[in-house]
């Protein structure tokens, strides 16, 4: 059940899939007490959805920054393209 009246700076509000589009997301924790974090992967049929969510998290859309960014520090980031099965079949 989704919360109503989410704080504007909450991560859930900043990355609302009803607003930016559906993506498939997965997080995987790693590390030990001294060195730890989470690896996030998001899959989407359209890169713009992911880019808009990141812009929203950074506060570039309306000036409100995602509260999660006060407690986390991204170390890397990349976009990868995976062609469709139909496109791969055409390469035969």
Secondary structure, DSSP 8 states (H G I E B T S, - for coil): ---SS--TTSHHHHT-HHHH---EEEEEEEE-SSSEEEEEEEE-S-HHHHHHHHHHHHTTTTS---GGGGT-------------HHHHHTT-
